[in-house]
Amino acid sequence: MVALFENPTGFAPTPHDVGLTRLAAERRRGLVDPAQAAPVDRGRGARVASRPRHGVARRALSGSAAALIGEARRDGAGAIVEVWGPAATPDSEAETALAITAAWAGLCDDAAGFAEACAASPVTRRLYHEIGDVVLGRLPSVGEALGRAVIAQLVQGVEAARSTAQLVARAGTPAPDGLRCWPAPAQVRAQPPHALRRCGISLAGAKALHAAAIEDPRLQRALRAGWDDLEARLCALPGVGPWTAAETRLSLGDPDAVSVGDYHLASVVGTALTGEQRRREEWTDTEMLALLEPFAGQRGRVVRLCELAAARRLVPRPRRIAPRARLSAHRYW
């Protein structure tokens, strides 16, 4: 157990969480802003992770005694990572949760080689100068990364966020601060397909989630073996293809993962790197992969750099020729 501060100023337990104790804390040096790097849930409904205030990122973590809270926040020239939970939590578990929180907040990401890769093109060189390093936060488990990717298949982002919130509310363990833990494999297996359909998840997606829950030990071993092994194991699951596998790898910190088959990605990357204004359907994955070839090893970061640049209007954005599609009229939402 690490105790660095006598008077912690970070996570403040609510009146409903008065039994919480700060179990571990650590200060890390660096320029990473955890609140920006950590992937959090957006929209309404149940959440696994959130940004409760400026500069702070917080998520729920499973624990043997009870659910834990991991928090990361910017502090001067570095960041502070803390874990809160019941005092009965074993020290080893608290230290593991501390490491998971730091990785989730992007504090363990190694962007070495990204600046050199961006130097291969005048466009990426300029974008790197304006945006800086692209930091990848890492989700704690293959199950969560794959589950989020499966839910996002063939739907809009708003729908994916809604279905994620429904699944977490239905199957996740309650945690302090109003958060909920991502459902463990056993909790996912306990949900019948019709219950997952009530969360707005397709039948194919429900089958993929069940298969992933059953194969979770093998997926964890494949992750330790390397990205190629994980890709092969993921694509062997029903309902999981190259797009879902790439999204999963990127969420787990693979800097070279590229999502082939994405509805928008080829047009975003192509427009950013070439400046050509075309209709979305005129861009192909083959063209995108050819443009990304000089950045091998860092292609996932370059894709994220293009997305950030488009969001900040530092590069031309793809032409939009139609209104946003109507959301699914799912009766259970």
C-alpha positions in Angstrom: 0.0 0.0 0.0 1.3 3.5 -0.9 0.3 6.5 1.1 1.8 9.7 -0.2 -0.6 12.4 1.2 -1.8 12.9 4.7 -4.7 15.2 3.5 -5.9 13.9 0.1 -7.7 16.5 -2.0 -8.9 14.2 -4.8 -11.8 11.9 -4.6 -14.4 13.0 -2.0 -16.7 10.2 -0.8 -20.4 11.1 -0.8 -22.5 10.5 2.3 -23.5 7.1 0.8 -19.8 6.1 0.5 -18.6 7.0 3.9 -16.9 3.6 4.3 -14.3 4.3 1.7 -10.6 4.4 2.4 -7.8 5.6 0.2 -6.0 2.4 -0.4 -3.1 3.4 -2.6 -1.7 6.6 -4.3 1.1 7.4 -6.6 2.5 10.5 -8.3 3.7 10.2 -11.9 5.7 12.7 -13.8 5.0 13.7 -17.4 2.9 15.9 -19.6 -0.1 13.5 -20.0 -3.5 14.9 -19.0 -5.3 11.9 -17.6 -8.7 13.5 -18.0 -8.1 13.7 -21.8 -6.4 10.4 -22.3 -8.7 8.2 -20.2 -11.7 6.7 -22.2 -14.9 7.6 -20.3 -18.6 7.0 -20.9 -20.7 9.8 -22.4 -24.4 10.6 -22.4 -27.0 9.6 -19.8 -27.4 6.4 -17.9 -25.1 4.1 -16.0 -21.4 4.7 -16.4 -18.2 2.8 -15.8 -16.0 5.9 -16.1 -16.6 9.6 -16.0 -15.0 13.0 -15.7 -16.7 14.5 -12.6 -14.8 17.8 -12.9 -12.2 19.5 -15.0 -8.9 17.6 -15.0 -10.2 14.5 -13.2 -11.0 11.0 -14.6 -12.6 8.3 -12.5 -13.7 4.7 -13.1 -15.1 1.8 -11.2 -13.0 -1.4 -10.7 -13.9 -4.8 -9.5 -12.6 -5.9 -6.1 -12.9 -9.0 -3.9 -14.3 -7.1 -0.9 -16.3 -4.6 -2.9 -16.0 -2.4 -5.9 -13.1 0.1 -6.0 -12.7 3.6 -7.5 -9.7 4.5 -9.5 -9.0 8.2 -10.0 -6.3 10.1 -12.0 -5.9 13.9 -12.1 -3.4 16.4 -13.3 -1.1 17.9 -10.7 1.5 20.4 -11.7 4.2 18.7 -13.7 2.7 15.3 -13.4 -0.4 13.4 -12.3 -1.7 11.8 -9.2 -3.3 8.3 -9.3 -5.4 7.1 -6.4 -7.5 4.0 -5.5 -10.4 4.2 -3.0 -12.4 1.3 -1.6 -13.2 -0.6 1.6 -10.3 -1.0 4.1 -10.6 -4.8 3.9 -9.2 -4.8 0.4 -5.9 -6.7 0.2 -2.8 -4.6 -0.5 -1.9 -6.6 -3.6 -5.3 -5.9 -5.0 -5.0 -2.2 -4.3 -1.6 -2.1 -6.1 -3.0 -3.9 -9.1 -6.0 -1.4 -9.2 -3.5 1.4 -9.1 -1.5 0.1 -12.0 -4.8 -0.5 -14.0 -5.9 3.1 -13.3 -2.6 4.5 -14.4 -2.7 2.6 -17.7 -6.3 3.5 -18.3 -5.4 7.2 -17.8 -2.6 6.9 -20.5 0.2 7.3 -17.9 1.8 4.0 -19.0 1.6 4.7 -22.8 4.9 4.9 -24.7 4.6 7.2 -27.7 8.3 6.7 -28.6 8.7 6.9 -32.3 5.5 8.8 -33.0 7.3 12.1 -33.6 9.7 10.4 -36.0 6.8 8.7 -37.8 4.9 12.0 -38.2 8.0 13.5 -39.8 7.3 11.3 -42.9 4.7 13.8 -44.2 4.5 17.6 -44.1 0.8 17.3 -43.1 1.4 15.0 -40.1 4.5 17.0 -39.2 2.4 20.1 -38.9 -0.4 18.4 -37.0 2.0 16.9 -34.6 3.5 20.3 -34.0 0.0 21.7 -33.2 -1.5 18.7 -31.3 1.5 16.9 -29.9 1.7 13.2 -28.8 -1.4 11.1 -29.2 -1.8 9.3 -25.9 -3.7 6.0 -25.8 -5.5 5.1 -22.6 -5.8 1.3 -22.0 -9.0 -0.4 -20.9 -8.4 -2.9 -18.1 -9.5 -6.1 -19.8 -10.1 -7.7 -23.2 -13.7 -8.4 -22.1 -14.5 -4.7 -21.7 -12.6 -3.6 -24.9 -14.3 -6.3 -27.0 -17.7 -5.8 -25.4 -17.6 -2.1 -26.2 -16.5 -2.8 -29.8 -19.2 -5.4 -30.3 -21.9 -3.0 -29.0 -20.7 -0.3 -31.5 -21.1 -2.6 -34.5 -23.2 -1.0 -37.3 -24.8 1.6 -35.1 -24.3 5.3 -34.4 -22.2 6.4 -31.5 -25.2 7.7 -29.6 -26.9 4.3 -29.9 -23.7 2.5 -28.8 -23.4 4.7 -25.7 -27.1 4.0 -24.9 -26.7 0.2 -25.2 -23.5 0.3 -23.2 -25.3 2.1 -20.4 -28.2 -0.3 -20.5 -25.9 -3.3 -20.3 -23.9 -1.8 -17.4 -27.0 -0.9 -15.5 -28.4 -4.5 -16.0 -25.3 -6.6 -15.3 -22.6 -4.4 -13.8 -21.8 -4.3 -10.0 -22.7 -1.0 -8.3 -19.7 1.0 -7.3 -19.1 4.2 -5.2 -19.8 7.7 -6.7 -22.7 6.4 -8.7 -20.6 4.3 -11.1 -20.9 0.6 -12.0 -18.2 -1.9 -12.8 -18.0 -3.4 -16.3 -19.8 -6.8 -16.1 -17.5 -9.7 -15.5 -17.5 -12.6 -17.9 -19.8 -14.7 -15.6 -22.2 -11.7 -15.4 -22.4 -11.5 -19.2 -22.9 -15.2 -19.5 -25.8 -15.0 -17.1 -27.7 -12.6 -19.4 -29.9 -14.4 -21.9 -30.0 -13.1 -25.5 -33.5 -11.6 -25.0 -32.1 -9.6 -22.0 -29.3 -8.2 -24.2 -31.8 -7.4 -26.9 -33.6 -5.2 -24.3 -30.3 -3.3 -24.1 -30.5 -2.6 -27.8 -27.8 -5.1 -28.7 -28.4 -7.1 -31.9 -28.8 -10.9 -31.7 -25.4 -11.3 -33.5 -23.9 -9.0 -30.9 -25.4 -10.9 -28.0 -23.9 -14.2 -29.4 -20.5 -12.4 -29.8 -20.7 -11.2 -26.2 -21.5 -14.7 -24.9 -18.7 -16.3 -26.9 -16.2 -13.7 -25.7 -17.3 -14.3 -22.1 -16.7 -18.1 -22.5 -13.4 -17.5 -24.2 -12.1 -14.9 -21.8 -9.2 -16.9 -20.4 -7.9 -17.7 -23.8 -8.3 -14.1 -24.9 -6.3 -12.9 -21.9 -3.5 -15.4 -22.8 -3.6 -14.2 -26.4 -3.2 -10.6 -25.3 -0.1 -11.5 -23.3 1.3 -13.4 -26.4 1.1 -10.4 -28.7 -1.2 -8.4 -30.9 -1.2 -10.9 -33.8 -2.2 -13.7 -31.5 -5.0 -11.6 -30.1 -6.2 -10.7 -33.6 -6.4 -14.3 -34.6 -8.2 -15.3 -31.4 -10.7 -12.4 -31.7 -11.5 -13.1 -35.4 -12.2 -16.8 -34.5 -15.2 -15.7 -32.4 -18.6 -15.5 -34.0 -19.7 -12.0 -35.0 -16.2 -10.6 -34.7 -14.4 -9.4 -37.8 -11.4 -7.1 -38.7 -13.2 -3.9 -37.6 -14.2 -5.2 -34.2 -10.8 -6.8 -33.6 -9.0 -3.5 -34.6 -11.2 -1.4 -32.3 -10.5 -3.9 -29.5 -6.8 -3.7 -30.0 -6.8 0.1 -30.1 -8.7 0.2 -26.8 -6.0 -2.1 -25.3 -3.2 0.2 -26.4 -2.1 -1.1 -29.8 -0.6 2.0 -31.6 -0.8 0.3 -35.0 -4.4 -0.8 -35.1 -6.5 0.5 -38.0 -10.2 -0.1 -38.2 -10.9 -1.4 -41.8 -14.6 -1.2 -42.8 -15.5 1.8 -40.7 -18.3 4.0 -42.1 -16.3 7.3 -41.7 -12.7 6.5 -41.1 -11.4 6.3 -44.7 -12.9 9.7 -45.6 -11.6 11.4 -42.4 -8.1 10.0 -42.9 -8.0 10.6 -46.6 -9.3 14.1 -46.4 -6.9 15.0 -43.6 -3.8 13.6 -45.2 -4.5 14.7 -48.8 -6.8 17.7 -48.5 -9.0 16.3 -51.2 -12.7 17.0 -50.8 -14.7 14.0 -51.9 -18.0 12.4 -50.9 -17.6 9.9 -48.1 -18.4 6.8 -50.2 -15.6 7.8 -52.8 -12.9 7.0 -50.3 -11.9 3.4 -49.9 -10.1 1.4 -47.2 -7.4 0.5 -49.8 -6.6 4.2 -50.3 -6.6 4.8 -46.5 -4.2 1.9 -45.9 -1.9 3.2 -48.7 -1.8 6.6 -47.1 -1.0 5.1 -43.7 1.7 2.8 -45.0 4.6 5.2 -44.3 3.5 5.3 -40.6 3.7 1.5 -40.0 3.9 0.8 -36.3 2.1 4.0 -35.4 -0.9 3.9 -37.8 -3.4 3.9 -35.0 -2.0 7.0 -33.5 -1.9 8.7 -36.9 -5.6 7.9 -37.4 -6.4 9.4 -34.0 -4.2 12.4 -34.9 -6.4 12.9 -38.1 -9.6 12.6 -36.1 -8.4 15.2 -33.5 -7.3 17.5 -36.3 -10.7 17.2 -38.0 -12.5 17.8 -34.8 -10.4 21.0 -34.2 -10.8 22.0 -37.9 -7.1 22.0 -38.4 -7.6 20.0 -41.7 -10.5 19.9 -44.2 -13.4 17.8 -43.1 -15.2 15.3 -45.4 -18.2 16.6 -47.3 -21.5 15.9 -45.7 -24.3 15.3 -48.2 -27.2 14.1 -46.1 -28.8 14.7 -42.7 -27.8 12.4 -39.8 -29.7 9.1 -40.0 -32.6 8.6 -37.6 -31.8 6.6 -34.5 -33.4 3.2 -34.1 -36.9 3.2 -32.6 -36.1 0.5 -30.1 -39.1 -0.1 -27.9 -37.1 -1.0 -24.7 -35.2 2.3 -24.5 
